[in-house]
Structures are given as structure tokens and as C-alpha cells.
Amino acid sequence: MSRYFNFSEPIKTKTFCRQIALGWLLGLCIWVAPVWAESDLYTRPQMDAQGNWLTNSGPVPGRTQSPQTPGALWRVVSHQLNCRAQPSRHAALITTFRKGHLLQANLGRGGSDEVLFNPLDRAKNPWMWVRSAEGHNLGCFVRAHRSFIQPLHVSPKPTN
């Protein structure tokens, strides 16, 4: 005779179905919970205590042509922002953006979560590889700090 199930008694369908449903629900929660936690990596940029953006993810994705992976949209918040050929303040200047300009994080072809982390210069400061908001390659990096760029946020729709 089984300790968990008495084969000599008739199955109580309602109780049995509840147990099966509860088991499935528990299994689903265990399977989905890491995915929910991981999804923050794609929608919430990570910032350190000094205001450096460690990741280039954000709540509003841009658009780009295949095979490129769309990146998050960012707004320039400083008066002007230099975009350099390499992640270094000593690298060649490619272009300069004005306050309010929209940029898209350049994820290249994507393929792994590593592209969501901004490269660091020798002083351990993060730099974001960017493209135009429309998805055109600019071939340059901007300093990833809250005083220079901020992630674009979804504006709430007005209620009537």
C-alpha cells in the first residue's frame, strides 16, 4: 500500500485535478522566475554609485535593418557630447551631439548578453557604442554617464 496514494479508494476527481494543477503551476513558477528576473537586463539600464551606465539596455527599443539587433534609445542631456572612434577620451573625435539628440545603443548583430555591457576605458569608465536613432551606423562611442545621456522612457498616454 502506498503512503501517498491509496489504490483501494476511488479517486476523488476534484482533489486530484487540483493537485495536478497546483503541481503544474509550481513547476511553471520555478521555470519562469529566472526569466522574469533576467528580463530587467533588457529593459533597465544598470548604473553604479558614480552615475556610470554599466549596461546600454533601456525601456524603449530603437529600429534598425537586419542583421543588426535594435538597441535602446538614449537622449543626450549635456550641452554637447563628443562621440569618439574608441572608448577613450583620447581617441579621435568623430562627431558631436547637442542636447536633446536621440541615439541608439549599437548592439551589432547581438547574439549574447555581453553586448548589453558597455566597454570600459583604462580608467574603468564605461563608454556606449552608438548609432543614429534611425539605426544608421556612426562608428563611435559616447561616455556612458548620467550627466551626458539618459535612457528614453515611454510617455504615458493621456486619458480622455
C-alpha positions in Angstrom: 0.0 0.0 0.0 1.4 3.4 -1.0 1.9 6.0 1.6 0.8 8.8 -0.8 -1.9 7.2 -2.7 -4.4 4.6 -1.6 -5.2 2.4 -4.7 -8.1 0.7 -2.9 -10.1 4.0 -2.6 -11.8 5.6 -5.6 -10.0 8.7 -7.0 -11.7 12.0 -5.9 -11.5 13.8 -9.3 -11.8 17.3 -8.0 -9.0 16.9 -5.4 -6.8 15.0 -7.9 -7.2 17.7 -10.6 -6.4 20.4 -8.1 -3.2 18.6 -7.1 -2.2 18.2 -10.7 -3.0 21.9 -11.5 -1.0 23.0 -8.4 1.9 20.9 -9.4 1.9 22.4 -12.9 1.6 25.9 -11.6 4.5 25.4 -9.1 6.7 23.9 -11.9 5.8 26.9 -14.2 6.8 29.4 -11.5 10.1 27.7 -10.9 10.8 27.7 -14.7 9.6 31.3 -15.4 11.0 33.1 -12.3 14.6 33.3 -13.7 13.3 34.6 -17.0 11.4 37.4 -15.2 14.5 38.4 -13.3 16.6 38.2 -16.4 14.2 40.5 -18.4 15.4 43.5 -16.3 18.7 43.2 -18.0 16.9 44.1 -21.3 14.7 46.9 -20.1 16.5 48.6 -17.2 20.0 50.0 -17.6 22.3 49.3 -14.7 24.0 52.4 -13.1 26.8 52.4 -10.5 27.1 54.7 -7.5 29.1 57.3 -9.5 26.4 57.6 -12.2 28.1 55.4 -14.8 25.8 53.4 -17.1 27.2 49.9 -16.9 24.7 48.5 -19.4 23.1 50.0 -22.5 19.6 48.5 -22.2 16.6 50.6 -21.8 12.8 50.6 -21.9 12.4 52.0 -25.4 13.9 50.0 -28.3 15.0 51.6 -31.5 14.8 50.2 -35.0 17.5 49.0 -37.4 17.9 46.9 -40.5 18.6 43.2 -40.3 21.1 41.6 -39.5 21.7 44.3 -36.8 20.0 44.0 -33.4 17.9 47.0 -32.3 19.3 48.8 -29.2 17.7 51.0 -26.6 17.1 54.7 -27.4 19.1 57.3 -25.3 18.8 61.1 -25.1 21.8 63.5 -24.8 21.3 65.5 -21.7 24.5 67.5 -21.6 25.0 70.7 -23.6 27.1 68.8 -26.1 28.5 65.2 -26.2 31.6 64.0 -28.1 31.4 60.7 -30.0 34.9 59.1 -30.3 36.4 56.4 -32.5 37.3 54.2 -29.5 36.1 54.0 -25.9 38.6 56.6 -24.6 38.6 60.4 -24.1 41.9 60.4 -26.0 40.5 58.7 -29.2 39.8 60.6 -32.4 36.7 62.7 -32.4 34.1 61.5 -34.9 31.2 63.9 -34.2 29.5 65.9 -31.5 25.8 65.8 -30.5 23.7 68.6 -29.0 21.4 68.3 -26.0 18.2 66.5 -26.9 19.7 64.4 -29.7 18.5 60.8 -29.7 20.9 57.9 -30.0 20.5 54.2 -30.2 22.8 51.8 -28.4 24.7 49.8 -31.1 24.4 46.1 -30.3 25.9 45.0 -33.6 24.4 41.7 -34.5 23.6 40.8 -30.9 23.7 37.2 -30.1 24.7 37.3 -26.4 24.1 39.3 -23.3 27.6 40.6 -23.4 26.7 43.2 -26.0 24.5 44.8 -23.3 27.5 45.7 -21.2 29.4 48.9 -22.1 33.1 48.6 -22.7 35.4 50.3 -20.2 38.4 52.6 -20.8 41.7 52.3 -18.9 40.2 54.4 -16.0 37.3 51.8 -15.8 34.8 54.4 -17.2 32.1 52.9 -19.4 31.5 54.0 -23.0 28.5 53.2 -25.1 28.8 52.3 -28.8 26.1 54.2 -30.6 24.3 54.5 -33.9 21.7 57.1 -35.0 18.2 56.8 -33.6 17.1 55.6 -37.1 19.7 52.7 -36.9 22.5 54.1 -39.1 26.0 53.2 -38.0 28.0 56.1 -36.7 31.1 54.1 -35.7 31.7 55.9 -32.4 31.4 55.8 -28.7 30.0 58.2 -26.1 30.8 58.4 -22.5 28.1 56.4 -20.6 27.3 58.6 -17.6 24.0 60.1 -16.3 25.3 63.6 -16.8 25.7 63.0 -20.5 23.0 60.5 -21.6 19.7 59.2 -20.2 17.5 56.3 -21.4 14.4 57.4 -23.3 11.2 56.5 -21.4 7.8 55.7 -22.6 5.4 58.6 -22.1 2.1 57.7 -20.6 -0.8 58.1 -23.0 -3.3 60.8 -22.0 -6.6 59.6 -20.7 -9.8 61.1 -22.1 
